[in-house]
């Protein structure tokens, strides 16, 4: 059976990683059997989670994992037109290459309170001495990544203003539809749910979260997918 390696469940959401949540949501939307293996990024392909093992292959990065699932199992995008596929790719880039960084900043750099919540969720099961060292080193590494990406060079209000623009765009694109392309879920929905639930559905406080919570259609969208695919968890 396909094995999905990801962080342990916490905060009452499927996963604290938007990308782990994306892959598991895709698996559930596509009705692909799988087994969860709780893990940390150490030793993972490409040094990050999630990754999967299937038929002797280990595949890292959620984009390549989804491509594999489309090819070897079920393609949720098979009914989309070429124009819809192009829009899906663009919206996924908005989510995963832009809005994601504002969400990451809110956890690892914005406030000390947020950092402590994040630290406990990720490193809380480690022995105290190892936990503090690993958490501190990882935090510094991710803060360097946020700065290198460019997001960390802005002021907090600028970072969240950019993220709020992304949320506005998502709310308009979704409108009153159940999913972004109508009545059936696609890869974009797995990606959007994975990030949005990690913005509005976890105990990390920020102007980004408050802005998301003010978008009623996005709140209802997240809750609808949670109940449909994770209701029994």
N, CA, C and O of each residue as an XYZ file, in Angstrom:
932
protein
N       0.840     -1.209      0.000
C       0.000      0.000      0.000
C       0.871      1.255      0.000
O       1.936      1.280      0.617
N       0.427      2.255     -0.671
C       1.136      3.528     -0.716
C       1.295      4.088      0.690
O       0.349      4.074      1.477
N       2.485      4.579      1.006
C       2.774      5.148      2.323
C       3.002      6.642      2.188
O       3.774      7.092      1.341
N       2.317      7.412      3.037
C       2.453      8.863      3.070
C       3.182      9.252      4.348
O       2.699      8.992      5.450
N       4.341      9.874      4.197
C       5.138     10.323      5.331
C       4.870     11.810      5.559
O       5.061     12.634      4.665
N       4.423     12.135      6.776
C       4.075     13.514      7.080
C       4.166     13.764      8.581
O       4.356     12.835      9.366
N       4.025     15.038      8.971
C       4.016     15.399     10.382
C       2.804     14.774     11.066
O       1.805     14.458     10.420
N       2.906     14.603     12.385
C       1.777     14.082     13.148
C       0.627     15.081     13.122
O       0.839     16.283     12.968
N      -0.573     14.578     13.271
C      -1.743     15.449     13.307
C      -1.710     16.299     14.585
O      -1.337     15.825     15.658
N      -2.105     17.546     14.440
C      -2.178     18.440     15.589
C      -3.117     19.596     15.251
O      -3.492     19.776     14.092
N      -3.490     20.368     16.247
C      -4.322     21.564     16.085
C      -5.737     21.239     15.586
O      -6.489     22.155     15.254
N      -6.110     19.971     15.528
C      -7.443     19.618     15.063
C      -7.640     19.782     13.570
O      -8.777     19.835     13.102
N      -6.540     19.864     12.803
C      -6.617     19.944     11.354
C      -5.854     18.756     10.770
O      -5.087     18.110     11.485
N      -6.049     18.456      9.486
C      -5.388     17.272      8.924
C      -3.873     17.283      9.074
O      -3.275     16.254      9.388
N      -3.240     18.446      8.851
C      -1.795     18.513      9.034
C      -1.349     19.955      9.137
O      -1.926     20.832      8.494
N      -0.316     20.214      9.949
C       0.199     21.569     10.104
C       1.018     22.024      8.908
O       1.340     23.207      8.794
N       1.358     21.106      8.019
C       2.021     21.458      6.774
C       0.986     21.586      5.665
O       0.254     20.631      5.407
N       0.901     22.740      4.999
C      -0.037     22.860      3.884
C       0.200     21.824      2.792
O      -0.739     21.399      2.119
N       1.443     21.422      2.620
C       1.775     20.502      1.540
C       1.461     19.053      1.911
O       1.038     18.270      1.061
N       1.668     18.699      3.173
C       1.209     17.384      3.641
C      -0.302     17.295      3.534
O      -0.848     16.292      3.074
N      -0.971     18.356      3.964
C      -2.427     18.392      3.907
C      -2.909     18.311      2.462
O      -3.891     17.627      2.174
N      -2.232     18.996      1.563
C      -2.576     18.952      0.135
C      -2.529     17.526     -0.400
O      -3.469     17.076     -1.055
N      -1.437     16.814     -0.122
C      -1.288     15.458     -0.663
C      -2.323     14.513     -0.061
O      -2.931     13.726     -0.786
N      -2.531     14.579      1.250
C      -3.521     13.684      1.850
C      -4.924     14.006      1.348
O      -5.732     13.101      1.140
N      -5.215     15.283      1.155
C      -6.526     15.659      0.616
C      -6.699     15.127     -0.802
O      -7.769     14.635     -1.158
N      -5.646     15.224     -1.608
C      -5.727     14.665     -2.963
C      -6.004     13.167     -2.899
O      -6.856     12.660     -3.629
N      -5.290     12.458     -2.029
C      -5.494     11.018     -1.893
C      -6.940     10.693     -1.540
O      -7.518      9.745     -2.072
N      -7.518     11.480     -0.644
C      -8.900     11.228     -0.230
C      -9.897     11.628     -1.312
O     -10.884     10.930     -1.543
N      -9.641     12.736     -1.963
C     -10.529     13.146     -3.050
C     -10.522     12.130     -4.192
O     -11.549     11.890     -4.827
N      -9.359     11.538     -4.445
C      -9.218     10.565     -5.525
C      -9.515      9.139     -5.078
O      -9.477      8.211     -5.886
N      -9.813      8.962     -3.786
C     -10.134      7.645     -3.229
C      -9.005      6.645     -3.464
O      -9.237      5.516     -3.895
N      -7.781      7.079     -3.174
C      -6.592      6.239     -3.315
C      -6.217      5.698     -1.938
O      -5.982      6.490     -1.025
N      -6.152      4.384     -1.754
C      -5.770      3.824     -0.449
C      -4.339      4.214     -0.075
O      -3.457      4.255     -0.933
N      -4.118      4.496      1.196
C      -2.783      4.881      1.646
C      -2.660      4.602      3.135
O      -3.648      4.379      3.835
N      -1.424      4.623      3.593
C      -1.110      4.445      5.012
C      -0.234      5.611      5.451
O       0.722      5.969      4.763
N      -0.564      6.205      6.602
C       0.214      7.336      7.115
C       1.381      6.838      7.951
O       1.227      5.941      8.781
N       2.546      7.424      7.726
C       3.722      7.206      8.553
C       4.147      8.558      9.125
O       4.587      9.435      8.381
N       4.019      8.729     10.431
C       4.427      9.983     11.059
C       5.934     10.121     10.991
O       6.663      9.178     11.301
N       6.405     11.293     10.587
C       7.837     11.471     10.364
C       8.226     12.924     10.578
O       7.373     13.801     10.703
N       9.538     13.161     10.618
C      10.127     14.484     10.554
C      10.964     14.552      9.274
O      11.282     13.514      8.693
N      11.320     15.749      8.831
C      11.998     15.861      7.531
C      13.359     15.189      7.451
O      13.846     14.922      6.352
N      13.988     14.908      8.592
C      15.315     14.303      8.571
C      15.287     13.000      7.774
O      14.504     12.100      8.077
N      16.132     12.905      6.769
C      16.220     11.682      5.973
C      15.213     11.587      4.852
O      15.242     10.633      4.076
N      14.311     12.568      4.750
C      13.307     12.541      3.688
C      13.940     12.931      2.356
O      14.910     13.690      2.334
N      13.404     12.422      1.244
C      13.887     12.890     -0.059
C      13.750     14.406     -0.146
O      12.696     14.957      0.171
N      14.800     15.069     -0.569
C      14.827     16.527     -0.688
C      14.754     17.215      0.672
O      14.639     18.439      0.743
N      14.821     16.431      1.755
C      14.901     17.004      3.095
C      13.658     17.691      3.578
O      13.741     18.594      4.410
N      12.485     17.289      3.076
C      11.246     17.927      3.529
C      10.087     16.957      3.392
O      10.161     15.948      2.690
N       9.014     17.300      4.090
C       7.782     16.525      4.038
C       6.739     17.313      3.254
O       6.759     18.543      3.220
N       5.811     16.561      2.614
C       5.605     15.117      2.663
C       6.460     14.403      1.621
O       7.044     15.019      0.729
N       6.512     13.081      1.767
C       6.962     12.244      0.664
C       6.181     10.945      0.726
O       5.595     10.604      1.753
N       6.182     10.234     -0.375
C       5.477      8.959     -0.428
C       6.437      7.854     -0.836
O       7.461      8.095     -1.476
N       6.082      6.644     -0.452
C       6.742      5.435     -0.947
C       5.685      4.572     -1.609
O       4.628      4.312     -1.032
N       5.976      4.132     -2.816
C       5.018      3.315     -3.546
C       5.753      2.462     -4.561
O       6.500      2.974     -5.394
N       5.539      1.169     -4.485
C       6.164      0.232     -5.429
C       7.672      0.421     -5.523
O       8.251      0.382     -6.609
N       8.296      0.627     -4.372
C       9.745      0.726     -4.327
C      10.305      2.103     -4.640
O      11.518      2.301     -4.580
N       9.446      3.057     -4.974
C       9.901      4.411     -5.295
C       9.590      5.354     -4.146
O       8.537      5.246     -3.518
N      10.496      6.272     -3.872
C      10.284      7.324     -2.884
C      10.229      8.654     -3.621
O      11.155      9.000     -4.354
N       9.147      9.399     -3.430
C       8.926     10.630     -4.191
C       8.666     11.771     -3.223
O       7.770     11.685     -2.382
N       9.437     12.831     -3.335
C       9.275     14.007     -2.505
C       8.740     15.186     -3.292
O       8.755     15.183     -4.523
N       8.268     16.192     -2.577
C       7.677     17.422     -3.106
C       6.250     17.162     -3.567
O       5.993     16.289     -4.396
N       5.329     17.939     -3.009
C       3.903     17.689     -3.255
C       3.539     17.770     -4.730
O       2.637     17.060     -5.176
N       4.217     18.617     -5.498
C       3.901     18.732     -6.921
C       4.234     17.451     -7.667
O       3.455     16.984     -8.498
N       5.389     16.890     -7.366
C       5.789     15.664     -8.044
C       4.993     14.464     -7.529
O       4.722     13.519     -8.270
N       4.627     14.517     -6.259
C       3.781     13.455     -5.716
C       2.437     13.439     -6.435
O       1.964     12.382     -6.853
N       1.818     14.620     -6.579
C       0.520     14.684     -7.254
C       0.650     14.250     -8.711
O      -0.220     13.548     -9.227
N       1.724     14.659     -9.378
C       1.937     14.203    -10.762
C       1.995     12.677    -10.819
O       1.435     12.059    -11.725
N       2.679     12.079     -9.845
C       2.769     10.615     -9.783
C       1.387     10.006     -9.570
O       1.026      9.034    -10.233
N       0.619     10.571     -8.652
C      -0.714     10.038     -8.373
C      -1.626     10.162     -9.586
O      -2.450      9.282     -9.836
N      -1.484     11.241    -10.336
C      -2.276     11.416    -11.554
C      -1.940     10.334    -12.578
O      -2.828      9.789    -13.234
N      -0.666     10.034    -12.705
C      -0.213      9.083    -13.722
C      -0.500      7.644    -13.334
O      -0.904      6.843    -14.176
N      -0.294      7.308    -12.063
C      -0.383      5.917    -11.630
C      -1.719      5.545    -10.990
O      -2.024      4.361    -10.846
N      -2.514      6.534    -10.606
C      -3.790      6.251     -9.951
C      -4.926      7.025    -10.618
O      -5.475      6.576    -11.625
N      -5.279      8.172    -10.068
C      -6.436      8.924    -10.559
C      -6.063     10.379    -10.796
O      -5.447     11.021     -9.945
N      -6.447     10.894    -11.967
C      -6.190     12.282    -12.311
C      -7.456     13.097    -12.052
O      -8.417     13.014    -12.817
N      -7.457     13.877    -10.984
C      -8.620     14.687    -10.659
C      -8.858     15.807    -11.671
O      -9.933     16.406    -11.697
N      -7.858     16.086    -12.501
C      -7.965     17.179    -13.461
C      -8.330     16.707    -14.869
O      -8.271     17.487    -15.819
N      -8.700     15.460    -15.004
C      -8.898     14.884    -16.342
C     -10.018     15.539    -17.130
O     -10.008     15.480    -18.360
N     -10.987     16.165    -16.463
C     -12.112     16.779    -17.166
C     -11.900     18.277    -17.427
O     -12.745     18.916    -18.052
N     -10.791     18.836    -16.959
C     -10.564     20.268    -17.136
C     -10.148     20.587    -18.573
O      -9.464     19.795    -19.221
N     -10.562     21.736    -19.052
C     -10.130     22.208    -20.364
C      -8.700     22.733    -20.270
O      -8.158     22.888    -19.175
N      -8.096     23.003    -21.421
C      -6.740     23.549    -21.432
C      -6.696     24.893    -20.708
O      -5.741     25.182    -19.986
N      -7.721     25.706    -20.899
C      -7.765     27.006    -20.221
C      -7.913     26.840    -18.711
O      -7.298     27.577    -17.941
N      -8.720     25.883    -18.292
C      -8.886     25.627    -16.857
C      -7.609     25.074    -16.252
O      -7.262     25.424    -15.123
N      -6.904     24.220    -16.976
C      -5.631     23.704    -16.478
C      -4.609     24.833    -16.311
O      -3.835     24.846    -15.353
N      -4.617     25.776    -17.255
C      -3.717     26.921    -17.143
C      -4.067     27.765    -15.921
O      -3.180     28.196    -15.185
N      -5.351     27.999    -15.710
C      -5.788     28.763    -14.535
C      -5.440     28.030    -13.248
O      -5.032     28.650    -12.266
N      -5.601     26.707    -13.255
C      -5.274     25.907    -12.084
C      -3.801     26.039    -11.731
O      -3.451     26.214    -10.564
N      -2.935     25.954    -12.742
C      -1.500     26.095    -12.500
C      -1.180     27.465    -11.920
O      -0.409     27.572    -10.966
N      -1.771     28.520    -12.493
C      -1.502     29.876    -12.014
C      -1.978     30.062    -10.572
O      -1.279     30.675     -9.764
N      -3.156     29.540    -10.248
C      -3.682     29.689     -8.894
C      -2.873     28.883     -7.887
O      -2.683     29.314     -6.750
N      -2.398     27.717     -8.303
C      -1.552     26.942     -7.401
C      -0.245     27.670     -7.117
O       0.266     27.619     -5.998
N       0.295     28.341     -8.117
C       1.518     29.121     -7.895
C       1.243     30.269     -6.938
O       2.074     30.565     -6.079
N       0.088     30.925     -7.069
C      -0.291     31.988     -6.131
C      -0.313     31.443     -4.708
O       0.207     32.069     -3.785
N      -0.917     30.280     -4.543
C      -1.030     29.665     -3.228
C       0.331     29.251     -2.681
O       0.703     29.623     -1.568
N       1.068     28.478     -3.475
C       2.239     27.771     -2.960
C       3.544     28.549     -3.079
O       4.509     28.246     -2.377
N       3.586     29.545     -3.958
C       4.822     30.304     -4.142
C       4.708     31.750     -3.658
O       5.685     32.497     -3.708
N       3.513     32.151     -3.189
C       3.368     33.524     -2.702
C       2.631     33.589     -1.369
O       3.208     33.992     -0.359
N       1.358     33.193     -1.361
C       0.598     33.231     -0.107
C       1.247     32.361      0.961
O       1.225     32.711      2.141
N       1.813     31.254      0.569
C       2.483     30.361      1.517
C       3.530     31.102      2.348
O       3.666     30.839      3.543
N       4.268     32.022      1.729
C       5.357     32.686      2.443
C       4.839     33.638      3.512
O       5.471     33.807      4.555
N       3.689     34.260      3.256
C       3.084     35.100      4.301
C       2.631     34.245      5.472
O       2.770     34.642      6.629
N       2.081     33.054      5.169
C       1.663     32.136      6.228
C       2.881     31.619      6.996
O       2.841     31.500      8.220
N       3.957     31.312      6.276
C       5.178     30.826      6.918
C       5.752     31.896      7.843
O       6.156     31.600      8.968
N       5.784     33.125      7.372
C       6.272     34.241      8.188
C       5.473     34.359      9.482
O       6.044     34.611     10.543
N       4.154     34.178      9.401
C       3.313     34.335     10.591
C       3.651     33.310     11.656
O       3.452     33.564     12.844
N       4.159     32.156     11.249
C       4.481     31.089     12.212
C       5.884     31.199     12.784
O       6.087     30.984     13.979
N       6.837     31.526     11.956
C       8.237     31.409     12.333
C       8.890     32.726     12.717
O       9.995     32.731     13.260
N       8.216     33.861     12.441
C       8.895     35.139     12.644
C       8.002     36.241     13.195
O       8.516     37.159     13.835
N       6.700     36.198     12.981
C       5.838     37.345     13.262
C       5.786     37.710     14.744
O       6.071     38.852     15.105
N       5.425     36.753     15.610
C       5.390     37.013     17.049
C       5.997     35.839     17.803
O       6.033     34.713     17.308
N       6.469     36.123     19.000
C       7.024     35.058     19.832
C       5.937     34.079     20.258
O       6.202     32.885     20.396
N       4.722     34.569     20.466
C       3.611     33.691     20.847
C       3.331     32.670     19.747
O       3.145     31.485     20.023
N       3.302     33.137     18.499
C       3.085     32.216     17.383
C       4.211     31.203     17.283
O       3.966     30.024     17.028
N       5.443     31.653     17.481
C       6.570     30.753     17.391
C       6.480     29.654     18.442
O       6.774     28.497     18.142
N       6.088     29.980     19.645
C       6.003     28.971     20.693
C       4.931     27.926     20.373
O       5.131     26.737     20.622
N       3.804     28.363     19.826
C       2.760     27.422     19.411
C       3.283     26.513     18.303
O       3.066     25.301     18.328
N       3.961     27.097     17.350
C       4.516     26.343     16.230
C       5.606     25.373     16.702
O       5.653     24.220     16.275
N       6.466     25.855     17.577
C       7.559     25.040     18.108
C       7.024     23.809     18.833
O       7.521     22.701     18.629
N       6.029     23.996     19.665
C       5.471     22.864     20.412
C       4.840     21.841     19.470
O       4.977     20.634     19.665
N       4.150     22.337     18.454
C       3.473     21.419     17.536
C       4.455     20.568     16.747
O       4.197     19.386     16.518
N       5.573     21.142     16.329
C       6.526     20.416     15.480
C       7.527     19.625     16.304
O       7.822     18.472     15.988
N       8.048     20.232     17.353
C       9.174     19.629     18.072
C       8.793     19.105     19.453
O       9.656     18.618     20.183
N       7.534     19.196     19.818
C       7.112     18.895     21.181
C       7.352     17.479     21.642
O       7.450     17.239     22.846
N       7.450     16.530     20.728
C       7.655     15.138     21.133
C       9.124     14.787     21.343
O       9.431     13.692     21.814
N      10.036     15.696     21.003
C      11.463     15.422     21.167
C      11.889     15.658     22.614
O      11.250     16.437     23.321
N      12.965     14.995     23.070
C      13.511     15.281     24.414
C      13.883     16.762     24.516
O      14.309     17.361     23.529
N      13.726     17.357     25.710
C      13.881     18.816     25.857
C      15.159     19.397     25.266
O      15.095     20.396     24.549
N      16.328     18.799     25.545
C      17.580     19.372     25.054
C      17.632     19.326     23.535
O      17.979     20.315     22.889
N      17.285     18.174     22.967
C      17.284     18.031     21.506
C      16.229     18.949     20.892
O      16.457     19.568     19.853
N      15.069     19.028     21.551
C      13.980     19.853     21.044
C      14.408     21.301     20.887
O      14.176     21.898     19.835
N      15.019     21.873     21.895
C      15.366     23.291     21.859
C      16.441     23.577     20.815
O      16.384     24.588     20.116
N      17.416     22.685     20.716
C      18.481     22.887     19.722
C      17.927     22.753     18.316
O      18.189     23.595     17.458
N      17.156     21.692     18.076
C      16.597     21.469     16.746
C      15.655     22.594     16.350
O      15.670     23.054     15.208
N      14.836     23.036     17.301
C      13.882     24.103     17.005
C      14.596     25.404     16.672
O      14.223     26.090     15.720
N      15.620     25.750     17.449
C      16.343     26.995     17.221
C      17.049     26.985     15.866
O      17.002     27.967     15.125
N      17.697     25.878     15.552
C      18.415     25.788     14.268
C      17.447     25.835     13.093
O      17.712     26.488     12.084
N      16.339     25.146     13.232
C      15.361     25.126     12.145
C      14.740     26.497     11.961
O      14.519     26.938     10.833
N      14.457     27.175     13.071
C      13.869     28.509     12.968
C      14.807     29.464     12.237
O      14.374     30.214     11.363
N      16.076     29.438     12.590
C      17.041     30.317     11.917
C      17.148     29.985     10.434
O      17.246     30.884      9.598
N      17.131     28.702     10.111
C      17.206     28.276      8.714
C      16.001     28.787      7.925
O      16.155     29.299      6.816
N      14.807     28.649      8.495
C      13.598     29.074      7.786
C      13.530     30.597      7.702
O      13.065     31.138      6.699
N      13.981     31.281      8.726
C      14.000     32.744      8.647
C      14.943     33.216      7.534
O      14.659     34.205      6.859
N      16.065     32.510      7.343
C      16.956     32.845      6.228
C      16.262     32.596      4.893
O      16.433     33.362      3.944
N      15.481     31.522      4.825
C      14.751     31.228      3.594
C      13.707     32.309      3.300
O      13.543     32.738      2.158
N      13.005     32.738      4.351
C      11.991     33.791      4.183
C      12.650     35.082      3.694
O      12.105     35.779      2.838
N      13.814     35.390      4.240
C      14.541     36.589      3.813
C      15.043     36.423      2.381
O      14.920     37.340      1.569
N      15.608     35.253      2.068
C      16.124     35.009      0.733
C      15.040     35.045     -0.328
O      15.273     35.499     -1.448
N      13.865     34.571      0.022
C      12.732     34.619     -0.909
C      12.334     36.052     -1.224
O      11.844     36.343     -2.316
N      12.545     36.944     -0.266
C      12.176     38.343     -0.434
C      11.092     38.779      0.523
O      11.005     39.958      0.868
N      10.266     37.851      0.956
C       9.181     38.195      1.872
C       9.718     38.804      3.159
O       9.165     39.784      3.658
N      10.780     38.239      3.695
C      11.323     38.703      4.968
C      11.977     40.071      4.908
O      12.363     40.613      5.943
N      12.109     40.639      3.715
C      12.689     41.976      3.581
C      11.651     43.076      3.767
O      11.995     44.255      3.840
N      10.379     42.687      3.842
C       9.297     43.652      3.990
C       8.916     43.829      5.456
O       9.287     43.021      6.308
N       8.178     44.886      5.737
C       7.604     45.099      7.055
C       6.388     44.178      7.223
O       5.767     43.794      6.233
N       6.042     43.821      8.471
C       4.906     42.914      8.674
C       3.633     43.364      7.976
O       2.941     42.551      7.365
N       3.316     44.658      8.060
C       2.082     45.128      7.440
C       2.125     44.987      5.916
O       1.087     44.800      5.282
N       3.316     45.076      5.332
C       3.456     44.894      3.883
C       3.290     43.429      3.499
O       2.654     43.105      2.497
N       3.872     42.553      4.309
C       3.754     41.118      4.049
C       2.295     40.693      4.083
O       1.828     39.977      3.197
N       1.583     41.134      5.098
C       0.188     40.712      5.237
C      -0.709     41.387      4.205
O      -1.716     40.809      3.797
N      -0.363     42.598      3.777
C      -1.144     43.247      2.715
C      -1.051     42.439      1.429
O      -2.052     42.272      0.731
N       0.128     41.938      1.107
C       0.287     41.106     -0.091
C      -0.494     39.800      0.047
O      -1.148     39.357     -0.897
N      -0.421     39.193      1.224
C      -1.170     37.961      1.450
C      -2.671     38.178      1.379
O      -3.405     37.326      0.877
N      -3.121     39.305      1.877
C      -4.550     39.616      1.835
C      -5.032     39.780      0.399
O      -6.167     39.421      0.086
N      -4.192     40.314     -0.473
C      -4.543     40.408     -1.890
C      -4.744     39.012     -2.487
O      -5.656     38.798     -3.286
N      -3.894     38.073     -2.098
C      -4.043     36.695     -2.578
C      -5.363     36.095     -2.101
O      -6.070     35.444     -2.869
N      -5.686     36.318     -0.843
C      -6.941     35.792     -0.297
C      -8.137     36.414     -1.014
O      -9.117     35.726     -1.302
N      -8.059     37.700     -1.299
C      -9.134     38.355     -2.060
C      -9.310     37.686     -3.418
O     -10.435     37.426     -3.845
N      -8.199     37.407     -4.095
C      -8.263     36.777     -5.412
C      -8.887     35.386     -5.332
O      -9.683     35.010     -6.193
N      -8.531     34.629     -4.309
C      -9.103     33.289     -4.135
C     -10.600     33.367     -3.884
O     -11.365     32.573     -4.431
N     -11.018     34.312     -3.065
C     -12.440     34.453     -2.746
C     -13.241     34.798     -3.995
O     -14.335     34.272     -4.198
N     -12.707     35.673     -4.824
C     -13.402     36.045     -6.061
C     -13.440     34.873     -7.030
O     -14.468     34.612     -7.655
N     -12.313     34.162     -7.158
C     -12.250     33.032     -8.092
C     -13.209     31.911     -7.688
O     -13.807     31.266     -8.549
N     -13.355     31.679     -6.396
C     -14.258     30.626     -5.928
C     -15.711     31.036     -6.099
O     -16.533     30.230     -6.535
N     -16.039     32.274     -5.763
C     -17.423     32.732     -5.860
C     -18.343     31.882     -5.015
O     -18.052     31.598     -3.853
N     -19.465     31.474     -5.606
C     -20.429     30.643     -4.875
C     -20.390     29.190     -5.310
O     -21.344     28.446     -5.082
N     -19.286     28.776     -5.940
C     -19.152     27.388     -6.381
C     -18.722     26.497     -5.219
O     -18.082     26.982     -4.286
N     -19.054     25.214     -5.249
C     -18.563     24.308     -4.208
C     -17.062     24.073     -4.304
O     -16.383     23.927     -3.288
N     -16.547     24.038     -5.539
C     -15.109     23.882     -5.783
C     -14.692     24.922     -6.828
O     -15.548     25.549     -7.452
N     -13.400     25.102     -7.019
C     -12.941     26.174     -7.887
C     -13.369     26.012     -9.341
O     -13.523     27.007    -10.050
N     -13.561     24.784     -9.795
C     -13.993     24.582    -11.168
C     -15.373     23.929    -11.245
O     -15.670     23.183    -12.179
N     -16.205     24.221    -10.256
C     -17.582     23.760    -10.324
C     -17.921     22.721     -9.278
O     -17.650     22.906     -8.091
N     -18.523     21.614     -9.728
C     -19.084     20.647     -8.788
C     -18.170     19.535     -8.352
O     -18.529     18.755     -7.470
N     -16.979     19.437     -8.953
C     -16.075     18.335     -8.614
C     -14.717     18.868     -8.166
O     -14.241     19.867     -8.704
N     -14.088     18.217     -7.189
C     -12.781     18.671     -6.714
C     -11.674     18.382     -7.718
O     -11.729     17.400     -8.459
N     -10.678     19.245     -7.730
C      -9.500     19.078     -8.576
C      -8.244     19.305     -7.736
O      -8.322     19.556     -6.533
N      -7.098     19.213     -8.385
C      -5.835     19.438     -7.681
C      -5.811     20.804     -7.008
O      -5.307     20.936     -5.893
N      -6.347     21.810     -7.670
C      -6.370     23.153     -7.089
C      -7.089     23.161     -5.750
O      -6.671     23.864     -4.831
N      -8.151     22.398     -5.627
C      -8.886     22.360     -4.358
C      -8.060     21.702     -3.255
O      -8.113     22.129     -2.101
N      -7.306     20.673     -3.600
C      -6.438     20.048     -2.597
C      -5.388     21.040     -2.117
O      -5.102     21.122     -0.923
N      -4.811     21.798     -3.061
C      -3.808     22.799     -2.712
C      -4.417     23.931     -1.898
O      -3.856     24.335     -0.879
N      -5.562     24.444     -2.339
C      -6.197     25.568     -1.646
C      -6.632     25.181     -0.238
O      -6.423     25.941      0.708
N      -7.229     24.016     -0.097
C      -7.652     23.566      1.232
C      -6.444     23.425      2.150
O      -6.486     23.853      3.303
N      -5.369     22.828      1.643
C      -4.185     22.610      2.467
C      -3.627     23.886      3.051
O      -3.205     23.908      4.208
N      -3.619     24.964      2.259
C      -3.074     26.220      2.767
C      -4.107     27.012      3.556
O      -3.796     27.560      4.614
N      -5.337     27.076      3.046
C      -6.341     27.893      3.732
C      -6.664     27.383      5.130
O      -6.840     28.183      6.049
N      -6.744     26.073      5.308
C      -7.039     25.564      6.647
C      -5.872     25.841      7.585
O      -6.057     25.940      8.798
N      -4.665     25.968      7.024
C      -3.499     26.307      7.827
C      -3.379     27.796      8.095
O      -2.515     28.220      8.862
N      -4.232     28.590      7.473
C      -4.281     30.019      7.778
C      -5.436     30.328      8.720
O      -5.257     31.027      9.718
N      -6.626     29.806      8.405
C      -7.808     30.191      9.194
C      -8.215     29.153     10.232
O      -9.066     29.431     11.077
N      -7.622     27.963     10.182
C      -8.089     26.892     11.057
C      -7.109     26.430     12.101
O      -7.315     25.381     12.711
N      -6.038     27.184     12.331
C      -5.050     26.784     13.327
C      -4.783     27.934     14.299
O      -5.134     29.077     14.003
N      -4.172     27.657     15.447
C      -4.004     28.675     16.491
C      -2.807     29.595     16.274
O      -2.070     29.892     17.214
N      -2.618     30.038     15.052
C      -1.592     31.015     14.714
C      -2.311     32.314     14.363
O      -3.059     32.371     13.388
N      -2.084     33.345     15.153
C      -2.851     34.581     15.000
C      -2.090     35.605     14.157
O      -0.889     35.810     14.335
N      -2.815     36.240     13.238
C      -2.203     37.252     12.385
C      -3.289     38.007     11.635
O      -4.424     37.536     11.567
N      -2.967     39.174     11.066
C      -3.922     39.860     10.199
C      -4.327     39.014      8.998
O      -5.432     39.169      8.478
N      -3.456     38.132      8.558
C      -3.778     37.244      7.441
C      -4.920     36.310      7.815
O      -5.847     36.111      7.031
N      -4.852     35.742      9.007
C      -5.922     34.859      9.482
C      -7.234     35.621      9.599
O      -8.275     35.127      9.165
N      -7.199     36.800     10.172
C      -8.430     37.571     10.346
C      -9.051     37.943      9.006
O     -10.274     37.951      8.861
N      -8.217     38.247      8.044
C      -8.726     38.573      6.711
C      -9.379     37.350      6.072
O     -10.434     37.459      5.448
N      -8.751     36.190      6.230
C      -9.338     34.965      5.695
C     -10.662     34.630      6.338
O     -11.600     34.210      5.662
N     -10.740     34.813      7.640
C     -11.977     34.515      8.356
C     -13.113     35.451      7.957
O     -14.284     35.129      8.157
N     -12.775     36.604      7.395
C     -13.803     37.550      6.956
C     -14.391     37.186      5.594
O     -15.384     37.778      5.170
N     -13.784     36.216      4.906
C     -14.278     35.768      3.600
C     -15.186     34.560      3.822
O     -14.714     33.428      3.922
N     -16.481     34.810      3.896
C     -17.420     33.762      4.263
C     -17.383     32.592      3.294
O     -17.490     31.441      3.717
N     -17.233     32.861      2.001
C     -17.229     31.742      1.055
C     -15.997     30.860      1.231
O     -16.075     29.649      1.023
N     -14.868     31.444      1.610
C     -13.674     30.631      1.852
C     -13.807     29.835      3.144
O     -13.389     28.679      3.212
N     -14.385     30.451      4.162
C     -14.608     29.735      5.428
C     -15.525     28.535      5.199
O     -15.245     27.439      5.684
N     -16.606     28.737      4.469
C     -17.534     27.654      4.185
C     -16.893     26.590      3.296
O     -17.150     25.398      3.466
N     -16.075     27.015      2.368
C     -15.352     26.096      1.473
C     -14.436     25.168      2.271
O     -14.441     23.952      2.077
N     -13.655     25.757      3.165
C     -12.736     24.963      3.994
C     -13.505     23.976      4.860
O     -13.133     22.807      4.959
N     -14.565     24.443      5.479
C     -15.343     23.569      6.352
C     -16.028     22.467      5.543
O     -16.129     21.334      6.014
N     -16.492     22.778      4.354
C     -17.145     21.780      3.508
C     -16.175     20.657      3.140
O     -16.532     19.481      3.211
N     -14.969     21.010      2.754
C     -13.985     19.982      2.405
C     -13.554     19.207      3.634
O     -13.389     17.989      3.575
N     -13.372     19.896      4.741
C     -13.003     19.197      5.976
C     -14.061     18.150      6.362
O     -13.725     17.012      6.693
N     -15.306     18.538      6.318
C     -16.378     17.612      6.703
C     -16.514     16.465      5.694
O     -16.754     15.322      6.082
N     -16.364     16.769      4.420
C     -16.550     15.754      3.383
C     -15.433     14.717      3.392
O     -15.691     13.527      3.213
N     -14.191     15.162      3.600
C     -13.053     14.248      3.433
C     -12.329     13.902      4.726
O     -11.552     12.948      4.755
N     -12.565     14.655      5.795
C     -11.887     14.390      7.065
C     -12.861     14.376      8.232
O     -12.447     14.479      9.387
N     -14.154     14.249      7.939
C     -15.171     14.370      8.971
C     -15.065     13.365     10.085
O     -15.440     13.667     11.218
N     -14.564     12.170      9.803
C     -14.478     11.122     10.816
C     -13.177     11.141     11.582
O     -13.008     10.359     12.518
N     -12.240     12.022     11.210
C     -10.916     12.056     11.873
C     -10.903     13.021     13.053
O      -9.878     13.171     13.717
